[in-house]
Amino acid sequence: MKIPFSSGFMVHVYSVPLHRFSGVGAPMKISELARRTQVSKETIHYYVREGLLPRPRKLGRNVADYDETYVNRILLIKELQNHRFLPLTMIKRILRFQKGSPERESILQMHPHYFRPVDQLLPKEIVGEETFREATGLGRKWLAKMEEWGIITPQLQDGQKIYSQDDITLGRVVVDMDRIGLGPKDGFDPEALRHYKDMFREIVIMSHRYYMEGALGKLTPEEYANRAARGSEIMSVFFYHMYRKISRQEYRRILALMEAKNNT
């Protein structure tokens, strides 16, 4: 069916299998889960006993199957413990609160990967295309496209490409978009990312212009640099939450149209 967006254009809505969004993936043994999450088997068993993880599917007396949701949950537990300093009792309440909500499950899957303070406070760089591709999972063809479109922008140093922490994160985001059903095989045109980048650049330039008009001539270069650094972070938070808010509004509106269409 076609869905009208508030901006006036129409888009076809395709049916995407639900499992594409679930993050379940292929089953794995506890040894693989321990390797992926870098926690011990004993810790995994403890999390299960304490109700932080659901009981896995038993295949035998001492054999059980785990899936990708366990990886995401353990990474979130580690994030909340190590960087948010929350006790396990509070973490257990958070996990229970998130259960059953698609939006909260998305937070459960994405936030441990993309909102780690250590990545911002100790940003890393990657040298060379092959190393970047190994770190992000991005294919050679799409890395070339992302660079051509100015989404990933490495710096050249001594003939080598140097990729920033932001480039690394964006590369992983592009891969995850394809994984959850926002890729070319699902009918999503990847070139939309280039248009988003161009439009977002205009928004950022506009926000800087508003700021400069108010600060020009009033601040020293050092004061401007300090305030700009703080402003960059707070505006990033504003844009993130504003996108989420508007996106939820559009999602509810489109869902209502789809349900009305199905009921006719």
C-alpha positions as CSV (number, residue, x, y, z in Angstrom):
1,M,0.0,0.0,0.0
2,K,1.0,3.7,-0.3
3,I,1.4,5.8,2.8
4,P,1.3,9.7,2.5
5,F,3.9,11.5,4.6
6,S,3.3,14.8,6.2
7,S,5.7,16.4,3.8
8,G,3.5,15.4,0.9
9,F,5.3,12.6,-0.8
10,M,4.2,9.0,-1.0
11,V,6.1,5.9,-0.2
12,H,5.3,2.2,-0.7
13,V,5.3,0.1,2.5
14,Y,6.7,-3.4,1.9
15,S,6.2,-6.3,4.2
16,V,9.4,-7.1,6.0
17,P,9.6,-10.5,7.9
18,L,9.4,-9.8,11.7
19,H,12.5,-11.9,12.4
20,R,14.6,-9.3,10.6
21,F,13.9,-6.9,13.4
22,S,14.1,-9.3,16.3
23,G,17.9,-9.6,16.4
24,V,17.6,-13.3,17.3
25,G,20.0,-14.7,14.7
26,A,21.5,-18.2,14.8
27,P,21.7,-20.1,18.0
28,M,25.1,-20.4,19.8
29,K,26.6,-22.4,22.6
30,I,27.6,-20.8,25.9
31,S,31.3,-20.8,25.0
32,E,30.5,-18.7,21.9
33,L,28.4,-16.4,24.0
34,A,31.2,-16.0,26.6
35,R,33.6,-15.2,23.8
36,R,31.3,-12.6,22.1
37,T,30.6,-10.8,25.4
38,Q,33.9,-11.3,27.2
39,V,32.3,-12.6,30.3
40,S,32.8,-16.0,31.9
41,K,30.4,-18.9,31.7
42,E,30.0,-18.7,35.4
43,T,28.8,-15.1,35.1
44,I,26.3,-16.1,32.4
45,H,24.9,-18.8,34.6
46,Y,24.7,-16.3,37.5
47,Y,22.8,-13.8,35.3
48,V,20.3,-16.6,34.4
49,R,19.9,-17.6,38.0
50,E,19.3,-14.0,39.1
51,G,16.7,-13.4,36.4
52,L,18.9,-10.9,34.4
53,L,18.8,-13.3,31.5
54,P,15.9,-15.6,30.4
55,R,16.5,-19.3,30.8
56,P,17.9,-20.6,27.5
57,R,16.4,-23.5,25.4
58,K,17.8,-26.8,26.8
59,L,19.1,-29.2,24.2
60,G,20.4,-31.8,26.8
61,R,21.3,-32.2,30.4
62,N,24.3,-29.8,30.2
63,V,23.7,-28.2,26.8
64,A,21.7,-25.1,26.0
65,D,21.2,-22.8,23.1
66,Y,21.6,-19.0,23.3
67,D,20.9,-16.4,20.6
68,E,21.8,-12.8,19.7
69,T,19.4,-11.3,22.3
70,Y,21.6,-12.7,25.0
71,V,24.6,-10.9,23.5
72,N,22.7,-7.6,23.5
73,R,21.5,-8.1,27.1
74,I,24.9,-9.0,28.5
75,L,26.5,-6.0,26.7
76,L,23.8,-3.8,28.2
77,I,24.3,-5.2,31.7
78,K,28.1,-4.6,31.4
79,E,27.4,-1.0,30.1
80,L,25.1,-0.3,33.0
81,Q,27.5,-1.8,35.5
82,N,30.8,-0.4,34.3
83,H,29.8,3.0,32.9
84,R,26.5,3.9,34.7
85,F,27.5,2.3,38.0
86,L,24.1,0.7,38.5
87,P,23.6,-2.2,40.9
88,L,22.3,-5.5,39.5
89,T,18.9,-5.0,41.3
90,M,18.3,-1.8,39.4
91,I,19.6,-3.4,36.1
92,K,17.1,-6.2,36.6
93,R,14.2,-3.7,36.9
94,I,15.4,-1.9,33.7
95,L,15.5,-5.2,31.8
96,R,12.0,-6.2,33.0
97,F,10.6,-2.8,32.1
98,Q,12.0,-3.1,28.6
99,K,10.6,-6.6,27.9
100,G,7.9,-6.8,25.3
101,S,8.2,-3.3,23.9
102,P,9.7,-3.1,20.4
103,E,11.1,0.4,21.1
104,R,12.7,-0.6,24.3
105,E,14.1,-3.8,22.7
106,S,15.6,-1.6,20.0
107,I,17.3,0.5,22.8
108,L,18.4,-2.7,24.4
109,Q,20.1,-3.8,21.1
110,M,21.5,-0.5,20.0
111,H,22.6,1.5,23.0
112,P,25.3,-0.8,24.3
113,H,27.0,-0.5,20.8
114,Y,26.6,3.2,20.1
115,F,26.4,5.1,23.3
116,R,29.5,4.0,25.2
117,P,31.1,6.9,27.1
118,V,34.6,5.3,26.7
119,D,34.3,5.7,22.9
120,Q,33.8,9.4,23.3
121,L,36.3,10.0,26.1
122,L,38.9,7.7,24.5
123,P,38.2,7.9,20.8
124,K,40.2,5.6,18.6
125,E,41.4,5.8,15.0
126,I,41.7,3.1,12.4
127,V,44.4,3.1,9.8
128,G,43.6,1.7,6.3
129,E,40.5,0.5,4.5
130,E,40.9,-3.2,5.3
131,T,41.3,-2.6,9.0
132,F,38.2,-0.3,8.9
133,R,36.2,-2.9,7.0
134,E,37.1,-5.6,9.5
135,A,36.1,-3.3,12.5
136,T,32.8,-2.3,11.0
137,G,31.7,-5.1,8.7
138,L,31.2,-2.7,5.9
139,G,31.8,-4.1,2.4
140,R,34.3,-2.7,0.0
141,K,31.7,-1.4,-2.4
142,W,29.7,0.4,0.2
143,L,32.7,1.8,1.9
144,A,33.6,3.4,-1.4
145,K,30.0,4.7,-1.7
146,M,30.0,6.2,1.8
147,E,33.3,8.0,1.1
148,E,32.0,9.2,-2.3
149,W,28.9,10.6,-0.6
150,G,30.9,12.3,2.2
151,I,29.3,10.2,4.9
152,I,32.6,8.5,5.9
153,T,35.5,11.0,5.5
154,P,38.9,9.6,6.3
155,Q,41.9,11.9,6.5
156,L,45.0,11.1,4.5
157,Q,48.3,10.9,6.4
158,D,51.5,9.6,4.9
159,G,49.5,8.0,2.1
160,Q,47.2,6.1,4.5
161,K,43.6,6.7,5.3
162,I,42.9,7.5,8.9
163,Y,39.3,6.9,10.0
164,S,37.9,8.7,13.1
165,Q,35.7,7.3,15.9
166,D,32.7,9.0,14.2
167,D,33.6,7.2,10.9
168,I,33.8,3.9,12.7
169,T,30.4,4.4,14.3
170,L,28.8,5.5,11.1
171,G,30.2,2.4,9.3
172,R,28.7,0.1,11.9
173,V,25.4,2.0,11.7
174,V,25.2,1.4,8.0
175,V,25.8,-2.3,8.5
176,D,23.2,-2.5,11.2
177,M,20.7,-0.7,9.1
178,D,21.0,-3.4,6.5
179,R,20.8,-6.1,9.2
180,I,17.4,-4.8,10.6
181,G,15.8,-4.4,7.2
182,L,16.8,-0.9,6.0
183,G,19.0,-2.1,3.2
184,P,18.9,-2.3,-0.6
185,K,17.4,-5.8,-0.6
186,D,14.5,-4.4,1.4
187,G,13.7,-1.6,-1.0
188,F,15.6,1.1,0.8
189,D,17.6,3.4,-1.4
190,P,21.0,3.8,0.3
191,E,21.5,7.1,-1.6
192,A,19.0,8.6,0.8
193,L,21.8,8.6,3.3
194,R,23.7,11.1,1.1
195,H,20.6,13.4,1.0
196,Y,20.2,13.1,4.8
197,K,23.8,14.1,5.2
198,D,23.4,17.1,2.9
199,M,20.3,18.3,4.7
200,F,21.8,17.7,8.1
201,R,24.8,19.8,7.1
202,E,22.5,22.7,6.3
203,I,20.9,22.3,9.7
204,V,24.3,22.3,11.5
205,I,25.5,25.3,9.5
206,M,22.2,27.1,10.4
207,S,22.7,26.3,14.1
208,H,26.3,27.6,14.0
209,R,25.1,30.8,12.3
210,Y,22.6,31.4,15.0
211,Y,25.2,30.9,17.6
212,M,27.9,33.0,15.9
213,E,25.5,35.9,15.5
214,G,25.0,36.0,19.2
215,A,28.6,35.4,20.2
216,L,30.6,37.2,17.6
217,G,32.8,40.0,19.1
218,K,31.8,39.0,22.6
219,L,34.1,36.0,23.2
220,T,37.8,35.4,22.9
221,P,38.9,32.5,20.6
222,E,39.5,30.3,23.7
223,E,36.1,31.1,25.1
224,Y,34.5,30.4,21.8
225,A,36.3,27.1,21.5
226,N,35.2,26.0,24.9
227,R,31.6,27.1,24.4
228,A,31.4,25.5,20.9
229,A,32.6,22.2,22.3
230,R,29.9,22.2,24.9
231,G,27.3,23.4,22.4
232,S,28.2,20.6,20.0
233,E,27.4,18.0,22.5
234,I,24.2,19.5,23.8
235,M,22.9,20.1,20.3
236,S,23.7,16.5,19.4
237,V,21.5,15.5,22.3
238,F,18.8,17.9,21.1
239,F,18.9,16.5,17.5
240,Y,18.8,12.9,18.7
241,H,15.8,13.3,20.9
242,M,14.0,15.6,18.5
243,Y,14.4,13.0,15.7
244,R,13.1,10.2,18.1
245,K,10.1,12.3,19.0
246,I,9.1,13.2,15.5
247,S,9.8,9.7,14.3
248,R,7.5,8.2,16.9
249,Q,4.8,10.7,15.9
250,E,5.1,9.7,12.2
251,Y,5.2,6.0,13.1
252,R,2.0,6.2,15.1
253,R,0.3,8.2,12.3
254,I,1.4,5.7,9.6
255,L,0.4,2.7,11.7
256,A,-3.1,4.2,12.2
257,L,-3.4,4.6,8.4
258,M,-2.3,1.0,7.8
259,E,-4.7,-0.3,10.4
260,A,-7.6,1.8,9.0
261,K,-6.7,0.5,5.5
262,N,-6.7,-3.1,6.8
263,N,-10.1,-2.6,8.4
264,T,-11.8,-1.4,5.2
